[in-house]
Amino acid sequence: MGYQLNFAPIWRSFDLLLSGLALGLGMAVLAILIGCLIGLVAAFAMTSGSPLLRRIASTYVTVIRNMPLFFLIIFAYFVVPLTIGMRIDKVHAFVATLTIYAGAYLTEVFRGALLALPKGLREAGLAIGLTERQTRIWVIIPVMLRNALPALSNNFISLFKDTSLAAAIAVPDLTFYARQINVNSFRVVETWTVCSLMYVAACTLIAAGLRYAERRLAIPH
């Protein structure tokens, strides 16, 4: 007997899927914003003249990038609370984990962008009377961010897709609600088809928006 498609149970709970999608986007945006700050600090540390700072930043990047995100999520939600003696909200635990994970990858993105900058850029900033700190903030970082924007776009899309792992600790994202609808309705094909299309649509819109930002911020040649 053939499988009969029935999307009615999914449409009845479509508002839950939308709320889960919105939560996933929100967590990804927050993670990449804070992750950018971590990545900037770590990238400057890795390119600094201090061996200690380079070693600390390099250790952070190496450790985090070589651990599965799923393991980090479980560790943050179940192990860390036992260590500090207090419960951590599941959304906060996931966002904190995703932020630290993003920071490690963005460190390498920013480090590469820093190394690709013209060598005279810093000297030009200092020559017009800016301090070392002002040169970094107003000259180096803006140019570096423009150069790093394509890689930042890829990382943001990847982070958004990684939010699907939040369902492992019952964060009510899109995947969590899809699993819930699937269990309650037994409509496997319909549930995961709709869920997949929502992820594809969201990623397509994000990519289009980021490509537009790249074109607007591109340095004229």
C-alpha positions, -999 to +999 in steps of 0.1 A: +000+000+000+015+034-011+023+062+013-004+089+012+009+124+017-010+145+043+004+179+051-025+189+073-008+181+107+022+202+096+002+232+086-017+231+119+016+235+137+033+257+112+034+286+137+056+265+159+080+258+131+081+295+123+089+304+159+116+277+160+131+292+128+131+327+143+148+314+174+175+297+154+181+329+134+183+349+166+208+325+182+230+325+151+230+363+148+239+367+185+266+340+183+283+355+153+281+391+167+298+381+200+320+356+181+333+384+159+345+403+190+362+371+203+377+365+169+390+400+165+407+399+199+422+365+193+433+374+158+452+404+170+467+383+197+478+357+172+495+384+151+510+403+180+546+404+191+539+386+224+546+349+224+523+344+254+493+360+236+500+341+205+502+308+224+469+315+244+450+324+212+465+295+192+456+270+220+420+283+221+416+280+183+432+246+182+412+231+210+378+244+200+382+237+162+392+201+169+361+193+191+327+184+177+301+211+183+277+184+196+302+174+223+307+211+233+269+216+236+265+185+258+295+195+279+282+231+284+247+220+294+254+189+315+290+191+327+296+228+334+266+232+357+279+203+379+312+221+381+300+255+390+271+242+411+242+261+393+218+253+365+223+270+332+194+279+309+194+257+278+192+286+254+220+305+272+241+273+273+237+268+236+243+304+225+274+305+247+287+273+231+279+285+196+296+318+203+328+302+216+327+278+186+322+307+162+350+327+178+375+300+171+367+299+134+364+336+130+398+340+146+414+323+116+392+343+092+403+376+108+439+365+111+440+358+073+424+391+066+449+409+088+479+392+071+465+402+037+463+439+045+489+462+028+519+467+050+518+504+047+482+507+061+493+509+097+520+534+089+496+556+070+473+558+100+501+567+123+514+592+098+482+612+098+484+616+136+463+586+148+474+566+178+481+529+176+446+521+190+428+546+168+446+532+137+434+497+146+398+509+152+394+534+123+418+521+097+428+485+100+395+469+113+372+485+087+394+474+058+399+440+073+362+434+078+355+443+042+381+418+030+367+391+054+330+396+046+327+367+021+342+343+047+320+359+074+289+352+052+298+315+049+304+312+086+270+328+094+252+304+072+271+275+087+263+287+122+226+290+114+225+254+101+244+243+133+215+257+154+197+224+145+219+207+171+202+228+198+174+202+197+198+178+215+192+198+247+155+205+240+160+241+228+127+248+209+142+255+175+130+244+141+144+209+144+130+204+179+094+213+167+098+192+136+107+162+157+078+169+180+053+171+151+068+140+136+063+120+168+028+133+173+016+128+137+038+101+123+041+121+091+078+115+085+081+126+049+059+157+052+075+169+084+111+167+073+103+179+038+088+211+051+115+215+077+142+211+050+125+236+027+124+261+055+161+257+061+169+261+024+147+291+021+162+308+051+198+301+040+190+314+005+176+346+018+206+350+042+230+344+014+212+369-009+213+396+018+249+390+026+259+391-011+241+424-014+260+437+017+293+425+000+285+445-031+276+476-012+307+475+010+332+463-017+363+485-021+362+501-056+391+491-078 
